[in-house]
Amino acid sequence: MGDALWRLSAAAQAKAVRDGEVRAVEVVESHLERIAEVNPEVNAVTQLLADRAREAARLTDRRRAAGEELGPLAGVPFTVKESTAIEGVPTTFGTPRFRDLVAPADAPPVARLRAAGAIPIGHSNMPTLILAGMHTRSELFGDTVNPWDRARTPGGTSGGDAVAVATGMAALGLGNDSGGSVRIPAQFCGVAGLKPTTGRFPADHRILGPDDPGPASQLLVTDGPFARSVADLRLAYEVLAGTDPRDPRAVPVPLYGEPLPRPVKVAVVADPGGHGVHPTVRAAVATAAEALRDAGYDVREVPDVPRLDEALDAYHRITVTEFAPNWPVVRTLLGEGGDRYIEMTMQRTPPATADEFMKLMGTWMNIRRSWAEFLDEYPLLLGPSFTEPPVEPGLESRDRAGRDRVGSAMRLCSVTSFVGVPGVAVPTGTADGLPSGVQIVGRAFREDLCLAAAGAIEDRLGVLTPVDPAPGARVE
């Protein structure tokens, strides 16, 4: 059984540890062996915490031997994005300037996973400062390879975690998402991912000092987990939700809401905004819709989502305005060519004046209201996370056309982050040798409805991972 431990689900690993079938040390060692075998091929795990993970596992085993009750994730290894703090480990953001920025404490989501018994096994790669583009390439650690095809990006910005989970190097991954950074790599790597409602999971993104960021960063960025199955994603969701004094935004909303009248209505939009969708992505949405019909959902195609183009414009104007004052300094940290993606974005979307910004904040609320009304009629929305199959690495930074193509393809992720509602990415199979998938979007604080629908899709279409890296996927 030891050789197969990394293949088990997070729930099965934890149960085996709690029941004394295996020791937590064996679970960790199995994953460390898998990392040694696979990471040279894909370059997803950046800072390996082998000794720390072994010690945490030994402590877990001692606690069980002493008769203590272990948590729901006892002994389960997880990776953590390079932008999220692990106590005593540098939070590098993938830039050499921060290679010695040692975190004094765990970030709230890391602390919650650790309190449930999970064990951080390593940091994971991301685009430099989360700003160098969608492809997971950092100035400090280089490129991460999609295990399905090295000619395609694993996505980002939480691509390292998606790859680590997809290849069995960790049972869970912890990323974050402000416009698709969990859901897109989940689709590209064939795993499940959750972007929660704003305020569902506590977070503290103050890394460089005591000051908090502006409203866009406060309201758009949410931490979110990856898993190979929806059941494991649900387990992580239950652990990560709750309040924390470090985050006054986090609210004590019940994990599971009141049951809805059956059948639950699902709106289907394969081509949000009518800007085009690849045939394989349209087919994935259709396949997921049929799976939901089979599961008893009331699935209905609708003309479109609310105010997509207006929401995208407001999203970009607000974020660029907040970010622009720091850009001259920030761009110096991104390395050669690392500034191209944001530079092209700012050329396309200039900062707003103070009066315009105030009006945009009102527009933001108004668009959120429109979405709340839409989701009041349709509790769930089925659509793509990205309207194309996995694209080539660095397309978004190559030129203006590539940047606009990627920005358009992620549009449903951007808009649903803007309105703060939850979304679950779930695989639907493969097309042309690459994973395909969809996302289920729901009402605010109804992650339970999204997870249930995603689970129904998975029950009918199966789980794609873990996978071995495709031949020739070695990092150069």
C-alpha positions in Angstrom: 0.0 0.0 0.0 2.9 2.4 0.7 3.8 2.7 -2.9 0.3 3.8 -3.8 -0.4 6.2 -1.0 0.1 9.3 -3.1 -2.5 8.0 -5.5 -5.2 7.9 -2.8 -7.7 10.7 -2.3 -7.1 13.2 0.5 -10.1 11.7 2.3 -8.7 8.2 2.0 -5.2 9.3 3.1 -6.6 11.0 6.2 -8.9 8.1 7.1 -6.0 5.6 6.8 -4.0 7.7 9.1 -6.8 8.2 11.6 -7.6 4.5 11.6 -4.0 3.5 12.1 -3.8 1.6 8.8 -0.7 3.7 7.8 1.4 6.2 9.5 1.4 9.9 8.5 5.2 9.5 8.0 4.5 6.9 5.3 2.0 9.2 3.5 4.6 12.1 3.5 7.4 9.8 2.3 5.3 8.5 -0.5 4.6 12.1 -1.7 8.3 13.1 -1.3 9.2 10.1 -3.5 6.6 11.2 -6.1 8.0 14.7 -6.0 11.5 13.5 -6.5 10.3 11.5 -9.5 8.0 14.0 -11.1 9.0 17.5 -10.2 12.2 17.6 -12.3 9.8 17.0 -15.3 7.2 19.7 -14.5 8.9 22.2 -12.1 5.8 22.9 -10.0 7.1 22.6 -6.4 9.6 25.4 -5.7 10.6 25.2 -2.0 10.4 21.6 -0.9 9.7 21.4 2.9 10.8 17.8 3.3 12.2 17.9 6.8 9.5 20.1 8.1 6.8 17.8 6.6 8.5 14.7 8.1 8.5 16.3 11.5 4.8 17.3 11.3 4.0 13.7 10.2 5.9 12.3 13.2 4.0 14.6 15.5 0.7 13.4 13.9 1.7 9.8 14.5 2.7 10.5 18.1 -0.7 12.2 18.7 -2.5 9.2 17.4 -0.4 6.8 19.5 -1.4 8.9 22.5 -5.1 8.5 21.8 -5.7 12.0 20.6 -8.4 12.7 18.0 -7.0 13.7 14.7 -8.5 16.2 12.2 -10.3 15.5 9.0 -7.1 16.1 6.9 -4.7 14.2 9.2 -1.4 13.6 7.4 -2.6 14.9 4.1 0.2 16.8 2.2 -0.6 20.1 0.5 1.2 22.7 -1.6 1.0 26.4 -1.1 1.3 29.1 -3.7 4.5 31.2 -3.5 2.3 34.3 -2.6 0.8 32.7 0.5 2.7 32.7 3.8 4.0 29.5 5.5 5.6 30.2 8.9 9.4 30.2 8.7 9.6 29.9 4.9 10.2 32.8 2.4 7.2 34.1 0.6 9.1 34.9 -2.6 6.3 35.8 -5.0 8.7 34.2 -7.5 11.0 37.2 -7.6 14.7 37.2 -6.4 14.1 40.4 -4.5 11.9 38.5 -2.0 13.9 35.3 -1.7 14.7 36.1 1.9 11.2 37.4 2.9 10.6 34.8 5.7 7.0 34.6 6.9 6.6 35.2 10.6 3.3 33.2 10.7 1.1 31.0 8.6 -1.5 32.8 6.4 -5.1 32.1 7.7 -5.9 29.4 5.1 -2.6 27.6 5.7 -3.3 27.8 9.5 -6.7 26.3 9.0 -5.5 23.4 6.8 -2.7 22.7 9.3 -5.2 22.8 12.2 -7.2 20.1 10.4 -4.1 17.9 10.3 -2.9 18.7 6.8 0.8 19.1 6.2 2.4 21.7 4.0 4.9 19.9 1.8 6.2 22.8 -0.4 5.6 26.1 -2.0 4.4 26.1 -5.6 5.3 28.1 -8.6 3.4 31.1 -10.1 4.0 34.0 -12.5 6.3 36.6 -11.0 4.4 38.7 -8.4 1.2 37.3 -9.9 1.6 39.9 -12.5 3.8 38.5 -15.3 0.9 36.9 -17.1 -1.4 33.8 -17.0 1.4 31.3 -17.7 3.2 29.9 -14.6 6.7 31.3 -15.2 8.6 33.1 -12.4 11.8 35.1 -12.5 13.1 33.0 -9.5 12.0 29.5 -10.4 11.4 29.4 -14.2 8.6 27.7 -16.1 6.1 25.1 -14.9 5.1 22.5 -17.5 1.6 21.3 -18.2 1.8 17.5 -17.5 -0.5 16.7 -20.4 1.5 18.6 -23.0 4.6 20.7 -22.6 3.6 22.9 -25.5 0.5 24.1 -23.5 0.6 26.3 -20.5 -0.7 24.8 -17.2 -2.5 28.1 -16.7 -2.2 30.5 -13.8 -1.6 32.2 -11.7 -2.0 29.2 -9.4 -0.5 26.8 -12.0 2.1 25.2 -9.7 -0.6 23.9 -7.3 -2.7 22.6 -10.1 0.2 20.7 -11.6 1.3 19.4 -8.2 -2.2 18.0 -7.5 -2.7 16.7 -11.0 0.6 14.7 -10.9 0.1 13.3 -7.4 2.8 15.4 -5.7 0.2 16.6 -3.3 -3.4 15.6 -2.5 -4.5 19.3 -2.1 -3.2 22.6 -3.3 -3.8 26.1 -2.0 -3.9 28.9 -4.6 -5.8 32.1 -5.0 -8.1 33.6 -7.6 -9.0 37.1 -8.6 -10.2 36.4 -12.1 -9.6 32.8 -12.9 -6.3 32.0 -11.2 -7.7 28.8 -9.6 -10.3 27.8 -12.1 -8.3 28.2 -15.3 -5.3 26.0 -14.2 -7.9 23.5 -12.9 -9.4 23.3 -16.4 -6.0 23.2 -18.1 -4.6 20.4 -15.8 -7.7 18.3 -15.3 -8.4 18.8 -11.6 -11.1 20.4 -9.5 -10.8 23.9 -8.1 -12.9 26.3 -6.0 -13.1 30.0 -6.0 -15.2 30.8 -2.9 -17.5 33.7 -2.3 -15.8 36.9 -1.2 -15.8 36.7 2.6 -16.2 32.9 2.9 -12.5 32.1 3.6 -10.4 34.3 5.9 -7.2 35.7 4.4 -4.4 38.2 5.2 -2.6 39.4 2.1 -0.4 41.8 3.9 3.0 40.4 3.1 5.2 43.4 2.7 4.1 45.5 5.7 1.2 46.4 8.0 -0.9 48.2 5.4 -3.8 46.6 3.6 -4.2 47.0 -0.2 -7.0 49.0 -1.8 -10.6 47.9 -2.4 -10.0 45.9 -5.6 -7.4 43.8 -4.0 -9.5 43.4 -0.9 -12.6 42.3 -2.7 -11.3 40.4 -5.7 -8.6 38.1 -4.4 -9.9 34.9 -2.7 -7.8 31.9 -1.6 -9.1 28.7 -3.0 -8.2 24.9 -3.0 -7.4 22.4 -5.7 -8.1 18.7 -5.5 -8.4 15.7 -7.8 -12.0 15.0 -6.8 -15.0 17.2 -5.9 -15.3 15.2 -2.6 -11.8 16.3 -1.6 -12.6 19.8 -2.7 -15.6 19.7 -0.4 -13.5 18.5 2.5 -11.0 21.4 2.0 -14.0 23.8 1.7 -15.3 22.7 5.1 -11.9 23.2 6.7 -11.1 26.6 5.1 -14.4 28.4 5.8 -14.9 30.4 8.9 -13.8 33.6 10.6 -10.5 34.8 11.8 -9.6 38.0 13.7 -7.0 38.8 11.0 -9.7 39.2 8.4 -12.8 41.3 9.3 -14.2 40.5 5.9 -14.8 36.8 6.7 -18.3 36.2 7.9 -19.8 33.2 9.9 -22.2 32.0 7.2 -23.3 28.3 7.5 -21.4 25.9 5.2 -24.7 24.5 3.9 -27.7 26.6 3.1 -31.4 25.7 3.1 -32.4 23.1 0.5 -33.9 24.5 -2.7 -37.1 23.4 -4.4 -36.4 20.6 -6.8 -35.4 20.5 -9.6 -32.8 23.1 -9.1 -32.6 25.4 -12.2 -29.2 25.8 -14.0 -28.6 28.5 -16.6 -26.3 27.4 -19.4 -24.1 30.0 -21.3 -21.4 28.4 -23.4 -20.3 31.7 -25.0 -20.6 34.5 -22.5 -21.0 37.8 -24.2 -21.1 36.2 -27.6 -17.3 36.7 -28.2 -16.7 33.2 -29.5 -16.0 29.8 -28.0 -13.8 26.9 -29.2 -15.8 23.9 -30.4 -14.2 21.6 -27.8 -15.1 24.0 -25.0 -18.7 24.3 -26.3 -18.8 20.5 -26.3 -17.6 20.3 -22.7 -20.4 22.6 -21.6 -22.9 20.5 -23.5 -21.6 17.3 -22.0 -21.8 18.8 -18.5 -25.3 20.1 -19.1 -26.4 16.6 -20.2 -24.8 15.2 -17.0 -26.8 17.6 -14.9 -30.0 16.8 -16.7 -29.4 13.1 -16.0 -28.9 14.0 -12.3 -32.3 15.7 -12.2 -31.4 19.4 -12.6 -33.6 21.7 -14.6 -31.0 22.8 -17.2 -31.9 25.7 -19.5 -29.9 27.6 -22.1 -30.2 31.3 -21.6 -29.2 34.2 -23.9 -26.3 35.5 -21.8 -25.1 36.4 -18.4 -25.8 39.9 -17.0 -23.9 43.0 -18.3 -20.7 41.1 -19.2 -18.9 43.7 -21.3 -19.8 46.5 -18.8 -18.6 44.4 -15.9 -15.3 43.6 -17.7 -14.7 47.3 -18.4 -15.4 48.3 -14.8 -13.2 45.4 -13.5 -10.2 46.6 -15.5 -10.7 50.3 -14.9 -10.9 49.8 -11.1 -7.9 47.4 -10.9 -5.7 49.5 -13.2 -6.5 52.7 -11.2 -5.6 51.1 -7.9 -2.5 49.6 -9.3 -1.1 52.4 -11.5 0.7 54.5 -8.8 2.9 51.6 -7.8 3.7 50.3 -11.4 6.9 52.2 -11.9 8.5 50.4 -9.0 6.7 47.1 -9.4 7.8 46.6 -13.0 11.4 46.6 -12.0 10.8 43.4 -10.0 9.4 41.4 -12.9 12.5 40.6 -14.8 13.1 40.8 -18.6 9.8 40.8 -20.4 7.8 40.2 -17.2 6.2 43.6 -17.4 4.7 43.1 -20.9 1.3 41.7 -19.8 0.5 44.5 -17.3 2.0 47.2 -19.6 -0.3 46.1 -22.4 -3.2 46.0 -20.1 -2.6 49.5 -18.8 -2.2 50.8 -22.4 -5.6 49.4 -23.3 -7.3 50.5 -20.0 -6.0 53.9 -18.7 -6.5 54.7 -15.0 -9.7 56.5 -14.0 -9.8 60.0 -12.4 -11.0 60.3 -8.8 -14.5 61.3 -10.0 -14.6 58.4 -12.5 -13.4 56.0 -9.8 -16.2 56.9 -7.4 -18.7 56.4 -10.2 -17.1 53.0 -11.0 -17.6 51.9 -7.4 -21.3 52.6 -7.8 -21.3 50.7 -11.1 -19.6 47.8 -9.3 -22.5 47.6 -6.8 -25.1 47.9 -9.5 -23.6 45.0 -11.5 -23.4 42.9 -8.4 -27.2 43.6 -7.9 -27.9 42.5 -11.5 -26.1 39.2 -10.9 -27.9 38.7 -7.6 -31.2 39.0 -9.4 -30.0 36.7 -12.2 -28.9 34.0 -9.7 -32.2 34.5 -7.7 -33.9 33.1 -10.8 -31.2 30.6 -11.7 -29.4 29.4 -8.6 -26.6 27.9 -10.7 -24.8 28.9 -13.9 -22.9 26.5 -16.1 -20.2 27.9 -18.4 -16.6 27.7 -19.4 -13.7 28.7 -17.2 -11.7 29.5 -20.3 -13.3 29.6 -23.8 -10.4 27.8 -25.5 -8.4 24.6 -24.8 -5.1 25.1 -23.0 -3.0 27.7 -25.0 0.7 28.0 -25.6 2.9 29.3 -22.8 3.2 33.1 -22.7 0.6 33.8 -25.3 -0.8 36.7 -23.2 2.5 38.4 -23.1 3.6 37.9 -26.7 1.7 40.8 -28.2 -1.5 42.8 -28.0 -3.5 40.2 -30.0 -2.4 37.4 -27.6 -3.1 39.5 -24.5 -6.6 40.3 -25.8 -7.3 36.7 -26.8 -6.4 35.4 -23.4 -8.3 38.3 -21.6 -11.4 37.4 -23.7 -11.2 33.7 -23.1 -11.1 34.1 -19.3 -14.0 36.6 -19.3 -16.5 34.5 -17.3 -13.9 34.0 -14.5 -13.1 37.8 -14.5 -16.8 38.8 -14.2 -17.7 36.2 -11.5 -14.7 37.3 -9.4 -15.9 40.9 -9.9 -19.3 40.2 -8.5 -17.9 38.0 -5.7 -19.8 34.8 -6.3 -18.5 31.2 -5.9 -17.4 29.0 -8.8 -16.2 25.4 -8.9 -14.2 24.1 -11.9 -14.7 20.5 -12.7 -13.3 18.3 -15.5 -15.5 16.9 -18.2 -13.1 14.5 -20.0 -10.4 15.1 -22.6 -10.4 16.5 -26.1 -7.5 16.0 -28.5 -5.4 14.6 -25.6 -6.0 17.6 -23.4 -8.3 18.0 -20.4 -11.6 19.8 -20.8 -13.8 21.2 -18.1 -16.4 23.7 -17.0 -17.3 25.9 -14.1 -20.4 25.9 -12.0 -21.2 29.4 -10.6 -23.7 30.0 -7.8 -25.3 32.4 -5.5 -23.2 34.2 -2.9 -22.3 31.8 0.0 -23.9 28.8 -1.8 -20.7 26.9 -2.5 -22.6 23.9 -1.4 -24.9 24.1 -4.4 -21.9 24.5 -6.7 -20.1 21.5 -5.2 -23.2 19.4 -5.4 -23.7 20.1 -9.1 -19.9 19.6 -9.8 -20.1 16.3 -7.9 -23.0 15.2 -10.1 -21.0 16.0 -13.2 -18.0 14.1 -11.8 -20.1 11.1 -10.9 -21.1 10.8 -14.5 -17.9 11.8 -16.3 -15.2 10.5 -14.0 -11.9 11.8 -12.5 -8.9 12.5 -14.9 -6.0 12.6 -12.5 -3.4 11.7 -11.2 -1.4 11.6 -14.4 2.2 11.0 -15.3 3.9 13.9 -17.2 3.7 13.5 -20.9 6.9 12.2 -22.6 9.4 14.9 -23.2 8.0 17.2 -20.6 11.3 17.8 -18.8 12.0 21.4 -17.9 15.0 22.7 -19.8 
